[in-house]
Amino acid sequence: MVFKNSRWPLTKIFGTMCQPRRKTIKKITDVVYGVEDLKGWHEKLVLGAEEAHRQAEMPADQRTYTVGRWCYFCKARAVCRANREAEEARRMKKEATEPPAATTGCR
């Protein structure tokens, strides 16, 4: 990948991320991205943005919601139908795998 009017071909991009609130010892992370990594990331980002725009244009009851770790940060988590259904499924699965509570026989 070469930018127009550039003397040097672009083959790698170096980045440094500083996370002072991170609880681990390593608070500074260095990364190196190759051109192919960036092309794949760009395609994924563009396709994701197109899908997000398409979803935003739909009525709320027709949108597709995906539950995941990111829901922890979502302000709408308490009223999200997909999150509620996932919580219910987890609770039912847990109840199905737990042994019944022991009874003492006394009334």
Kinemage of the C-alpha trace (Angstrom):
@kinemage 1
@onewidth
@group {chain A} dominant
@subgroup {mainchain}
@vectorlist {calphas} color= white
{ca met a 1} P 0.000 0.000 0.000
{ca val a 2} L 1.501 3.288 -1.052
{ca phe a 3} L -0.027 6.678 -0.492
{ca lys a 4} L -0.121 8.949 -3.519
{ca asn a 5} L 2.608 11.554 -3.568
{ca ser a 6} L 4.580 9.568 -0.997
{ca arg a 7} L 8.235 8.637 -1.277
{ca trp a 8} L 8.018 5.673 1.086
{ca pro a 9} L 5.754 2.635 0.900
{ca leu a 10} L 3.638 2.072 3.992
{ca thr a 11} L 4.202 -1.448 5.313
{ca lys a 12} L 3.726 -1.178 9.077
{ca ile a 13} L 2.074 1.126 11.561
{ca phe a 14} L 3.336 1.309 15.126
{ca gly a 15} L 1.067 2.313 17.974
{ca thr a 16} L 1.347 2.794 21.705
{ca met a 17} L -1.547 2.631 24.132
{ca cys a 18} L -1.316 4.027 27.649
{ca gln a 19} L -3.940 2.873 30.175
{ca pro a 20} L -3.096 4.421 33.567
{ca arg a 21} L -6.145 2.927 35.339
{ca arg a 22} L -5.355 -0.625 34.227
{ca lys a 23} L -5.009 -2.945 37.218
{ca thr a 24} L -2.118 -4.970 35.757
{ca ile a 25} L 1.560 -4.111 35.898
{ca lys a 26} L 1.825 -3.435 32.163
{ca lys a 27} L 0.076 -0.092 31.671
{ca ile a 28} L 1.732 0.755 28.334
{ca thr a 29} L 1.191 -1.527 25.351
{ca asp a 30} L 2.998 -1.324 22.017
{ca val a 31} L 1.427 -2.772 18.886
{ca val a 32} L 2.504 -3.187 15.279
{ca tyr a 33} L -0.055 -3.464 12.491
{ca gly a 34} L 0.746 -4.710 9.017
{ca val a 35} L -0.931 -3.414 5.871
{ca glu a 36} L -3.060 -6.564 5.514
{ca asp a 37} L -4.250 -6.209 9.122
{ca leu a 38} L -5.356 -2.668 8.411
{ca lys a 39} L -7.137 -3.629 5.201
{ca gly a 40} L -9.093 -6.349 7.021
{ca trp a 41} L -9.881 -3.991 9.875
{ca his a 42} L -11.053 -1.323 7.443
{ca glu a 43} L -13.398 -3.748 5.661
{ca lys a 44} L -14.814 -4.965 8.969
{ca leu a 45} L -15.286 -1.396 10.202
{ca val a 46} L -17.013 -0.239 7.008
{ca leu a 47} L -19.326 -3.263 6.913
{ca gly a 48} L -20.105 -2.815 10.610
{ca ala a 49} L -20.901 0.866 10.117
{ca glu a 50} L -23.191 0.075 7.184
{ca glu a 51} L -25.040 -2.535 9.264
{ca ala a 52} L -25.338 -0.159 12.216
{ca his a 53} L -26.786 2.521 9.960
{ca arg a 54} L -29.261 0.051 8.440
{ca gln a 55} L -30.322 -1.095 11.927
{ca ala a 56} L -30.720 2.500 13.119
{ca glu a 57} L -33.132 3.209 10.280
{ca met a 58} L -35.407 0.297 11.311
{ca pro a 59} L -38.159 0.532 13.918
{ca ala a 60} L -36.879 -0.547 17.358
{ca asp a 61} L -38.979 -3.739 17.455
{ca gln a 62} L -37.442 -4.984 14.173
{ca arg a 63} L -33.787 -4.392 15.068
{ca thr a 64} L -31.388 -7.207 15.846
{ca tyr a 65} L -29.705 -6.990 19.246
{ca thr a 66} L -26.736 -9.097 20.247
{ca val a 67} L -25.968 -9.771 23.896
{ca gly a 68} L -22.329 -9.910 24.965
{ca arg a 69} L -19.682 -8.606 27.365
{ca trp a 70} L -20.229 -5.092 26.014
{ca cys a 71} L -23.717 -5.042 27.575
{ca tyr a 72} L -22.052 -4.383 30.928
{ca phe a 73} L -21.436 -0.791 29.805
{ca cys a 74} L -24.790 -0.240 28.066
{ca lys a 75} L -27.135 2.313 29.615
{ca ala a 76} L -30.164 0.490 28.157
{ca arg a 77} L -29.246 -2.885 29.671
{ca ala a 78} L -32.053 -2.735 32.234
{ca val a 79} L -34.751 -2.334 29.583
{ca cys a 80} L -33.186 -4.363 26.750
{ca arg a 81} L -35.368 -7.261 25.620
{ca ala a 82} L -32.404 -9.278 24.283
{ca asn a 83} L -30.524 -8.885 27.568
{ca arg a 84} L -33.601 -9.860 29.592
{ca glu a 85} L -34.130 -12.993 27.458
{ca ala a 86} L -30.458 -13.956 27.808
{ca glu a 87} L -30.609 -13.490 31.599
{ca glu a 88} L -33.750 -15.628 31.747
{ca ala a 89} L -32.098 -18.370 29.683
{ca arg a 90} L -29.022 -18.334 31.958
{ca arg a 91} L -31.213 -18.523 35.062
{ca met a 92} L -33.246 -21.440 33.658
{ca lys a 93} L -30.071 -23.291 32.668
{ca lys a 94} L -28.639 -22.768 36.143
{ca glu a 95} L -31.840 -23.995 37.792
{ca ala a 96} L -31.878 -27.082 35.557
{ca thr a 97} L -28.311 -28.037 36.511
{ca glu a 98} L -28.571 -27.346 40.266
{ca pro a 99} L -29.585 -30.233 42.502
{ca pro a 100} L -32.856 -29.762 44.401
{ca ala a 101} L -32.566 -28.108 47.812
{ca ala a 102} L -32.172 -30.537 50.695
{ca thr a 103} L -35.097 -30.742 53.108
{ca thr a 104} L -34.758 -31.501 56.787
{ca gly a 105} L -38.022 -33.419 57.067
{ca cys a 106} L -39.260 -31.168 59.875
{ca arg a 107} L -42.382 -29.115 59.401
